[in-house]
Amino acid sequence: RVFGCTLFGAYSNRILIPTVQLRKIPNCIDTYAKAAAFPAVSLTALYALHLAGYFPISSNSNGGGGGGGSRHQFTNKSILIHSAAGGVGGFLVQMSKILGLYVVGVVGSSSKVSDAEMLGCDVVIDKSTQNLWSAAETANPLNDGLYATVMDANGVSTLRRSYDHL
């Protein structure tokens, strides 16, 4: 059982791709549908961090975290991630922790708080019980409530205020 990535032919019933583009499906992933989602959400998160200036990692990085060799050297190491317990958000949280960032995650319901904590958020804001923007400002006191990066795919409901916190 494997899953993989390809640039062309992904909607085909069958496709021939090089083995370097394949990965074994972990035992904890029980369906092909879940395995198929894995590259989409993880690569979306990786590309978002790349666009924000955190990648590429230099070839001398030992993979042990810390994000050595990032394209930009940020003095503000904080990131605000909306939907932190979701697919893309969950990968953003984990990758951000590997890069040594201070992660403030936002979730939309109390049932998702523990998931965001387990993924690695330093602080979790439950916007169903907290004022999102007041909590975002107090969650990041070292930088006056401002973040180096805000990852927000929620759209019009939060985007303007997210920009205000950069």
C-alpha positions in Angstrom: 0.0 0.0 0.0 1.5 3.3 -1.2 0.6 6.9 -2.0 2.4 9.4 -4.1 2.6 12.6 -5.9 2.7 13.5 -9.6 2.4 16.6 -11.7 0.3 15.0 -14.4 -2.3 12.3 -14.7 -3.4 12.4 -11.1 -7.1 12.0 -12.1 -6.4 8.7 -13.9 -7.5 5.3 -12.7 -3.9 4.0 -13.1 -0.6 5.9 -13.5 3.0 4.9 -13.8 5.3 7.1 -11.7 8.9 6.7 -10.4 9.3 5.0 -7.1 11.0 8.1 -5.6 7.6 9.8 -5.7 5.9 7.0 -3.6 5.7 6.5 0.1 4.4 3.6 2.1 1.0 4.3 3.7 1.5 4.3 7.5 -0.5 1.6 9.4 -2.4 4.4 11.2 -3.9 5.6 7.9 -6.7 3.1 7.3 -8.1 4.2 3.9 -6.7 5.2 0.5 -8.9 8.3 0.6 -7.0 9.4 3.8 -3.7 8.6 2.2 -4.6 10.6 -0.9 -5.3 13.6 1.3 -1.9 13.5 3.0 0.2 15.0 0.2 -2.4 17.6 -0.6 -2.5 19.1 2.9 1.2 18.6 3.7 2.4 20.1 0.5 0.0 23.0 0.8 1.4 23.8 4.3 4.9 23.5 3.1 4.3 25.8 0.1 2.6 28.4 2.4 5.6 28.4 4.7 7.9 28.7 1.6 5.9 31.7 0.4 6.2 33.3 3.8 10.0 33.0 3.5 10.8 30.1 5.8 12.2 27.8 3.1 14.3 26.6 1.5 16.2 24.9 4.2 19.9 24.8 3.4 21.5 21.5 2.5 23.6 21.5 5.7 20.4 21.3 7.9 20.5 18.1 9.8 16.7 17.8 10.0 16.9 18.2 13.8 14.7 21.3 13.9 15.5 24.9 14.3 15.1 25.7 10.6 18.7 26.6 10.0 19.2 28.2 6.6 15.9 29.8 6.2 15.7 32.4 3.4 14.8 35.2 5.8 16.0 35.7 9.3 12.9 36.7 11.4 13.4 38.4 14.7 9.7 37.9 15.5 9.4 34.1 15.6 5.7 34.0 16.2 3.1 32.6 13.8 -0.7 32.7 14.1 -2.4 29.7 12.4 -6.2 29.7 11.8 -7.9 26.3 11.7 -4.9 24.8 13.6 -6.6 21.4 14.2 -7.5 20.9 10.5 -5.6 19.2 7.7 -3.4 22.1 6.4 -3.5 23.9 9.7 -2.3 20.8 11.5 0.7 20.5 9.2 1.4 24.2 9.5 1.6 23.8 13.3 4.0 20.8 13.1 6.2 22.3 10.5 6.3 25.7 12.3 7.5 23.9 15.5 10.2 22.2 13.5 11.3 25.6 12.3 11.5 26.8 16.0 8.5 29.2 15.8 6.2 30.2 18.6 2.9 28.9 17.4 -0.5 30.4 18.3 -3.3 28.2 16.9 -6.9 29.2 16.4 -9.7 26.7 16.5 -13.4 27.1 16.0 -14.7 24.8 18.7 -13.8 23.6 22.2 -13.6 20.0 20.9 -10.6 20.9 18.8 -8.5 22.5 21.5 -6.8 19.3 22.6 -6.0 18.3 19.0 -4.3 21.6 18.4 -2.3 21.2 21.6 -1.3 17.7 20.7 -0.1 19.0 17.3 2.3 21.4 19.1 0.6 24.8 19.5 2.2 26.9 22.3 -1.1 28.6 22.8 -4.6 27.6 21.5 -7.4 30.2 21.0 -10.9 28.8 20.9 -12.8 31.4 19.0 -16.1 29.9 20.1 -15.4 30.9 23.7 -12.8 33.7 23.4 -12.6 37.0 21.6 -10.2 35.9 18.9 -8.3 39.2 18.4 -7.9 40.1 22.1 -6.7 36.6 22.7 -4.3 36.8 19.7 -2.8 40.0 21.1 -2.3 38.6 24.6 -1.0 35.2 23.4 2.0 37.0 21.8 3.1 39.6 24.4 6.8 39.7 23.4 5.9 41.2 20.0 3.1 43.6 21.1 0.5 41.2 19.7 2.0 41.3 16.2 3.0 38.1 14.3 5.7 37.6 11.7 3.3 35.4 9.8 -0.5 34.8 9.9 -1.8 31.7 8.1 -5.5 32.4 7.4 -7.6 30.5 4.8 -10.9 31.4 6.4 -11.5 34.3 4.0 -13.4 37.5 4.5 -14.5 36.8 8.1 -11.0 37.0 9.5 -8.6 38.1 6.8 -8.7 41.9 7.3 -8.1 41.5 11.1 -5.4 39.0 10.4 -3.5 41.5 8.3 -3.8 44.0 11.1 -1.8 41.6 13.4 1.2 41.4 11.2 
